[in-house]
Amino acid sequence: MEFKRKFGRKKESKPTKGILLVILLAAAILLWYKAEDIMNALF
């Protein structure tokens, strides 16, 4: 019972971290590729 609860808790928290990491990675890639356009728009 304790093992099952621990496993369920671990399984629940892992996808949230993964999704957050993917969102951050996507944002970083978008900023990297759009940085030149943003700089041209500002200056």
Secondary structure, DSSP 8 states (H G I E B T S, - for coil): -HHHHHHHHHHHHHHHHHHHHHHHHHHHHHHHHHHHHHHHHH-
